[in-house]
Amino acid sequence: MLVYQNSVEGFLEDVDLNRIDTRVQEMVLQRLNMRVSDSELRSWGNSLTRVAGPLRAAHVAMDATVSIECQLPMSSKRIDFIVSGFGADDEPQVVIIELKQWEEVKVTNRDGLVETFLGGGMRATSHPSYQAWSYAEYLANFNSVVADEAIQLQPCAYVHNCTDGTALRDERYQPYLEQAPVFLKQDTGVLKDFLRQFIAKGDQGELMNRIDHGAIRPSKSLADSIVGLLKKQREFILLDEQKVVFETALAGMRGLVAAPNAAKQVLIVRGGPGTGKSVVAINLLVRALEHGLNAAYVTKNAAPRDVYKEKLTGSAATLTKARYASLFKGSGAFVTAQPDAFDALIVDEAHRLNEKGGLYGNVGENQILEVIRAARHTVFFLDEDQRVHIKDIGSEQAIRNWARHQGAQVQVLDLPSQFRCNGEDGYLAFVDQFLGIRESANTRVEELDYEFQILDSPTALEDWVLEKNALTGKARMVAGYCWDWKSKRDHTAFDFDFPGFQKQWNLTQDGNLWIMNPASIDQIGCIHTCQGLECDYIGVLIGPDLIRDFATGQVTTNANARSKNDSSVKGWKKMARENPPATRDLMDRLIKNTYRTLMTRGMKGCAICFVDSAGHPVPAAVHYPQGPE
């Protein structure tokens, strides 16, 4: 959507009359129905005035077009500044400029991210060249006018207050700098030449208006390339019931092409840990794109999105990986989406959907509703026993209710066979019994083809994980969220500071790709970065939020033992004052589900250790054998 649009001449006049900021503000309110903060208003005044200088000096055609705050389709992201027109050979050209007021920038070890002063402190954010390039790539991949008419997109970044380009031009950002050069305060002359190189003739608003009304669909090149990537990844091969679910869902999606006026479709796929929900989901995404459908893979948590995007792209180049980012979306991305904006949305980990989204949990109405409303065909992959957050609302009944509200037809399928835990359904039943989730005949694990141990100290657990990791490189340690995230602010601090055992949470450096980074063997993962993912062996540190009487098998939970940094239980004390019994049941279920999820991340084996808040082993656990007598 175009917010502010004017000729170059009109834009320069708005700048000269010192009204450009208020003009943009008026257009944002009128077209996006958004009010902006004083700081954003000031940023427009500063940045737009600064970019006017090189634009004026470039002597581009006065009837070329300036577009400001151009909202990308199916996204809340907005492009800061666009100049459109025609080149000397009459080729259509669109110059995208990402504007930044930054003065100080630091390098990070994370792909495409830098650190700068934001929100009162130094924070990680996208490199401006990455931003500009990704916006151009998004338009090239999803806007039919850009793809079909071969409109040339020329991204760049203008960091007009920064004079030291050491960090911004560091070699690790070279792939993005080659696609979108960055200009500093002293580079106005170079930016002038960049603009002059591409915009020789005016378009009188024609180009951006055509782009604004272009159909939203994946480009053939994007679809072909991602199909090629999938064929190279053996781990995405479908087996047995996975194939049945996949073909059923794909048939429904194909029906969209044959019957464009058909009713909405909702498919609910139920499956426990390791049944291949994510494998089916990724296959559906790729095949939907192959059929020319506008589709996306959706999860609430960023970790599964990042990991499966990484697995799909494998050893592809950095730019190739980043090209697919817009196909993987968060569950809060559909608040403002138009009805049926997507042909298909594939929602993995649907049990993690929330009522509202946003930083403060106050954006939108209901994520289940918003996803169904935004797509003609929606597939929800669901395991209600993996609801681990106080705000998780994803349930089969809730999905059915919102589907009925939207006039959608509902179908339900099951993925009964699990391929994790050596395919041992008996182990899953044992975990349910062990954690007091449900009664089961599987109270012992000796006869199962799955390694399970209870160890007597965190150091013993670490030794076991290191031993297993030496075999396959795919063993990790995880823990319940009972210890504060001290290393978030002090990178030298230990979050787990026990006698003879010092570790940090994984949340600082590796973030969502923790489970894939070989160096992360020295860190401890949490529920937020491992749910939906797997490794060969998993070591689980069970904190004082779950207590098991090994003599009777009785399991109790203690929500007070959770860390104050754990957002998954934030607000439970207020809920407990208002409705103690219901809150007690909810917290008991969430804590048990958390450890059920952690204990089922291992393909070949799991070891656990019970400790108190200081890291001392729980004595009863030491003497507990392979299973209760």
N, C-alpha and C positions, 0 to 999 in steps of 0.2 A: 504494500500500500504506500502510495506517495503522500507524504505529509506536506512539506513545503516544496513548491516547484516554481521556478521563475527563470527568465532568461538571465544570461550572465550580466547583461546590462542592468536588469531589474535587481538582481542580487547585490551588485556593487552599489546601486543607489540605496538599497536598504542598509547596507553597511555604512555608507557615507552619512546617512541621516541618523545613524546611531539607533536604529530600530530593529535590527535583524533578530536580536534575541526575543523581543516581544512578538515579532511576526511569527517566528517559529513556535513560540509558546501558544499563540492563538490557534495555529494550525494543528498542533498536537492535541489541544483540548477539543477542537472541532472534529477532527478526523479519527482520533484514537480515543476520545473521551477520557483523557488522562490529564491530571494536574501534575505539575513538576515542582520539584524542590527549588529553593532559592539557589542552591549550589549548582544545579543543572542549568538554571537560567544564566548564572554567571559564566558557566563553562561555554555556553553558546556564544555569549558576548565576546569572551576572550578568544576562543578557537576560531570562530567564523570570521572575526575581524583579522586574525593573523593569516588565515588562508587566502583572504581577499587580496593580499599584497602580491604573492607570486601569480595568482590568477590574472590580476590586472596587468602585471608585467609581461605575462606570456602573450598578450595581445591576441587571445583566441577570439573567434567570431562572437560578436555581441549577441547573436541570436542562437548561440549554443545554449544548453540548458543546465541549470543548477538544480539538483534535488537534494534536500536535506532531511535527515531522519527517515530514510526509506525503509519501511518495515519489510523484512523478508517474509515470503509466504509460509504459512504453517509454522510460524515462529514468532517469539516476542523480540527477537534481535532486530536492531535497526542499524542501517549503514549511515555513518556520520555525514558523508559528503560525496556527491557524485557530480561529475561534469560529463555531459553526453553531447555527441555531435558526429561529424564525419571527418575522416582523415583526408590527406591530400589526394588519394586515389579513390575517394568516395566510399571507402569501407566504413561501416558503422562502428563507432568506438564509444566505450563507456569507461571512464576513469573513476575508480573507487578510491577514496582517500579516508583512511582511519585517522582521526585527530586525537592527539593526546596532549595533556598539559603537564606531563611528568617532567620533573627536574632530575631525579636520581633513579637509576635503574641498576639492579643486580642480577647476575646470572644465576640460574638454578640448574640442577642436574636432571630436571624433568622436561620431557620433550615439549617444545613450543611454549614453555612458561618462563617468565621472568618475575622478579620481585620489585615492587615499587611501593611508594607510600599511598595507601588507600584506607579510608575509614579509620584514621587515627593511628595506623601502624604499618610496618612493612608487610605486605601480603603478596602471595603468589597470584599471578594473573596471566592471561594470554599475551604473548609477544605481539605487538601491534602489526608486524608483518604477517604473522600467522592469522590474526583476525581478518585483515584485509583480504588475504589470499583465500581464507575459508569462506568468506562471504561471496567472493567471485566464483569459487568452486560450487557453492550451493546454487547460485543462479544458473551456472552452466549445466549442472546436473539435473535440475528440477524445473526450469522454466522453458517451455516449449519454444517460445519466440527466440530466446538466446541460442538454443540448440539448433533449431531449424534454419534460422537466418544467419547463422555464423557471426553473430555480433561479438566483436572483440572486447573482452573485459581486461582492463589494465589496473590491477590493484597496487596501492602503495600506502605508506604511513607517514604522517607528518607530526613529529614530536617537537613542537615549536618552542618549548621552554628548555629543552635539554641541549647542552653543549658538548657533553662527553659521550661519545658513541661506543665506548669500549665494550660495555655489556650488550647493548642492542645489536652490535655487529660482531659479536663473538662467533667463532667458527661453528659452534654447535647449532646455531640458528641459520646457517648458510642455506639449507634447502628452501626455507621460507623467504629469506632475503633475495634469493635469485628470482623468486616468483613475484615478490612485492617489496621493492626497495624501501628503506626507511630514510627519511630526511630529517635533519636536526635543525636547530635554530639558525645556524649559520649556512644552511643549505637552500635558502630561498631561491637562489639563482639556478641551482640544479633542478629544484622542483618546477621552476618556471619553464625550463627546457623540456622537462618530462611532459608537462601539459601541452606545450606547443608542438611536441613531436606527434601527439595523437589527435588533437582537436584543431583541425584547420578550417572546417566549415560548420555552420550551425545546423541544428535539427529542428528548431522551433518547437521543442517539447515532444516531437514525434517518437523518438526511440524509447524513452522511458515510459511513455503512455502505452506503447505496444507491449513492452515488457510487463508493465503493471497488469495488463489484461491477458497475459499469456496463460495458457493452460498449465497446471501444475502436474507434472508426471516425470518419472525417472527417465533420463536420457538413455538411448540404446547403448551407448558406450559404457555408461555406468553399470547397466544391467549385465552386459556381456562380460565385463571385467570381473564382477563379483561372482558370476556363475563360474568363470574360470578359476577363481580362487577356491571356491567350494570343492571343485573336482580334485584339487590337489591335497585336500585335507581328509585323510582317512578316518579321523576320529568323528567325522560328521556322517558316517554311513548309518543308515537306518536299519533296525532289526525288528522282525516280528510285529508286535503290537504298535511299535513306533511307526512302522510303515503304514499300518491301517489308519492310524490317527492322521498321519501326514496326508495320505491320499484323500481321506474324507474331507479334511480342511481345505486341501487344494481344489477339490471338486467344487466346493462351495464358493471359493474365490473365482474360479473360472466362470461360474455361473453369473458373476457380476457383469462379465463382458457380454454374455448372450442375452441377459435380461437386466438392462440398466435401470428399469423401474421396479425391480423386485424388492420385497420387504427386506429390512435389515436382518442380518444373520449374526447370532452369537453362539459360539462353540465353547463349551467348558470342558477342559481336559483335566481329569483328576489323576494325580500320580504322586507317590511318595518319593523319598530321597533316592536318587540314582536311577529313576525309571526312564530317564532320557528326555525329560521335558524340554530342556534347553537345546538339545540336539535337534529335536523336531522343530522347535521354534526357529532356529537359524535356517534350517532347510526351507521352511515355509517363507521366511523373509526373502531368501534368494530366488525361489521359484516364482513368488508373486511378482518380483521385479522382472524376472525373465518374461513373464506374460504381460508386461507393460503396465502393471498395476502400481499405483502409488501406495507403497507400504512402508512400515517401520516396525522395528523391534523395540519394545517398551519394558522398562523395569523401574521400580521406585529407586532401588539402590544402584549407584553408579558402578559398583564393582563387577557385577555380571556383564553389564554393557561393555565396560572397558576390556574385560578378560576375553569375552567371546569375539569382540572386534579384533583383539590382538591374535587370538587363535586362528580366526578366519583369514587374516592377512598374512600370518606366518612371518616369513623373512622378507616380505615386500618392503620397498623403500619407504622412508618416513612420509613422504608426500602421498604415496599410495594409501598408507594406513589412514592418514588424516582425511583423505577424500571421502571415506565412508562414514565419517563421524555423524553426519546428519541422518543416517539411517537408524541410529541407535538413540532413543529419546527417553527422557525421564517421564515419570507418570504425571508430573505436574505441567507438562508442556501443552495441554489441550484445553486450558481454561478459556482461551479466546478463540479456539479453532471453530471455523464455520461447520455447520452440520454436514456430514458426509464429505469433509475435505479430503479424507483418505479413503482409498478403496479397501484397504485392510490394515488392521493394527494387530500385532502379535504380542500379547502381554505375558511375559514370563514372570514367575514369582508373584502371581496375582494376589496371593494372600497378604502381600506387603503393601497393597494399595491403601491410601489414607483418604479420609474425608476431604481434608483441605491440604493445600500445599503452600509453598513459599517459605521464606526464612523463618517467619513467625507463625506458620501454620494457620494463616488467615486468608489464603487466596483460593478462590474458586468455591464451588458448591459441594461436589462429591466426585472423586476421581473416577470411580466406576462409571457414573453417569457421563462424565466428560469424555471418557474414552469411547464409550458406546455411541454417544451422540456424534463424535467426530469421524466415525468410520461406518462404511456400509457392511463390512464383515469384520467381526472382532473375535479373536481366539484368546481365551484365558487359560493359562496353565496354573494349576492350583493344588496346594497341599496345606490344608487348614491347620495341620499340626506343626507348621513352620511359621505361624504368626508369633512374632517375638517382640513386637513393639506395642506400647500401650495405645498407639493410634492406628494400628493395623485393623482394617475393616474388611479385607478381602475374604469373602465366604461365598459358597455356592448360592445360598439363599439371597444374599445381597445382590449378587450378579443377576440372578433370575428376576428379582424385583425390579431392578433398573432396566433390564432388557424388556420386560413387560411394559414399563413406563414409556419406553421409546418405540414400542410397537415392533420389537424384534422377535424373530423366531429363535428358539433355544434348542440346542442339541447338546447332549452330555456323553462323553466317552471316557474310558479308563485306560491308564497305562499301568497294568498290574505287575509286570515283570521288572525287577530292578537289576541293574548291571553294576552297581557299586557294591562295596562290602562283599566282593567275590560272588555276587549274585545271591547272597545268603539272605533270603527273607526271614529266616530264623533269627539272624542277628538283629534285624529291625524289631522283631517281636521281643527279643531279649532286652533291647534298650528300652522299649516301652514299659516292660515289667520292671526293669532295674530302676527307672526314674519315677515309677509310680504313676505313669500316664494312663495305662490300662492293663488289665489282667491278661496274662498270657501263659501258655503252657511252657514256653521257652524260658526257663529260669537258669539254664546252664549253657555254656558256650564251648565246652571242651570238644564236642563232636562236630562242631561247625567248621567249615573250611574257611575260617577267618581268624586272624590272630587278635586276641584281646587280652590285655593285662591290666592289673591294678598295681601301681608302683608306690613305693613308700616315701618318696621325696621328690621335690621339683628337680633336683640334680639327677636323680635316677631317670626321671621322665625325659630330661634333656639328653642324657646319654643314649636312651632308647631311640629318640628322634634322630640324633646324629648318626647312630649306627644304621638306621634304616635309610637315611638320606644318602649315606655312602654307597648304598646298593643301587638306588634309582635316581637320586637327585630330586625326589619328589616326596619328601617328608617334611611336615611343618608342625609347629606347636601353636595351640590356640588356648584361650582362657575365657571364663565368664567375666563379665565387665564389673569386677569387684574392686579394681584398683584404679586410682586416679591417673589421668593422662598428664603427668608432670612434664614429660618431654615435649609436649606441644609448644610450651614457651621456653623451656630450657633444654636445648638439644643434647646437653651432657647429662641430664638427670635420668635416673632409672625409675621406671614405673613399677617394676617388680624388684624390690630391694630386700631380698631374703638372705638368711645366713648361707653363704657360699653360692648364691644364685642372684645375678643381677641382669635384668633384661628390660628392653623397652617395647612398648606397643609398636605395631607396624604402621601406625597411622601417619607418621611424619614424612618419611622419605618415599617409600614405595607406594603408599596410598592404595588405590584400588587394584594395582597390579602386584600387590604383595605376594600373592600365592604363586606367581610365575617367576619372580626374581630369585635367582639362585642365592644371592646374598641375604635374602630374607630369612634364611635358616636361623640367623642370630636374633630374630625378632619374634614377638608373640602376636598372633592374629586375633581378631575379635569377630563377633557375630556379624558386624556390619561389612566386613571385607571378605568373608568367606562363604556367606550364604549363597547357595546356588552354584558353588564351585567345589572342586575336589582335588585331592592329591592321592598318592599311593598309601601313605601312612599318616595318621594324625595323632598327635599327643595332646590331651586335653587336661588343662589345669582347672579343677572344679573348686570354686571358691566357697566362702561361708554362706552364700545365698541359697545353697542346696545342701541339706544335711540328710544323710542316710543312716538309719539304725541298722547296722549289719547283722545284728542278732535277729531282728524281727522283719527286716526288709522294709520298714516304714520310712517313707520319704517326706520330709517337711521342707518348706522354703521360707526364706527370710528376705523380703524386699529391702529391708533396711541395710543389708550388706552390700547392695549395689552401689557403685561409685556415683558421686554427685555429677560426674562428667557424662554419665550414661543417659543420653537423651531418650532412649527407648522406654524408660520408666518415669520420665519427667512428668510431674503432676499427680503421681499416684497417691501422695499423702493427702492432698486436697480431696481426691475422690474417696479416699478411705474415711475421711470425716463425714462425707455426705452419704455414703452407702458402704459401710464396713464389710458386710458379707460378700456383696458382689465384687468389691475391689480385691478382697482376699482371694476369691476364686480366680479372678482375672490374673493377678500377679503370680499366683501359684502355677497357672497354666503357662504364662509367658516364660517364667524361669525354667520350667521343665522343658518347654519347647526349645528354648535356647540351647540347653545341653543336649537335647535330642538331635538338634541340627548340627552342633559341633561334633558329636560322637559318630555322626554318619557322613563325615567328609572324606573318610579314608576308603580307598578302593580295596586295600589288602589287609589293613590292620588298624587297630586303635589301642592306645594305652592311656590310662587316666591316673590322676593323682588328686586326692582330696587334701586341701590345705585350709588353714584358718587365715585371717586377714594379714597376719605377720608372716605367712608362708610356712608355718610349722605343719607337718603332716598330721592329719586326723588319726589318732591312734587306732581306732577300730578298723580303718581301711588297711592298715599295714598287715593285719592278720587275716584279711579276707582273701579266700582262694579264688578260683576261676568262676565260681557261682555259688549261690546259697544252697545249703543242703536241703 
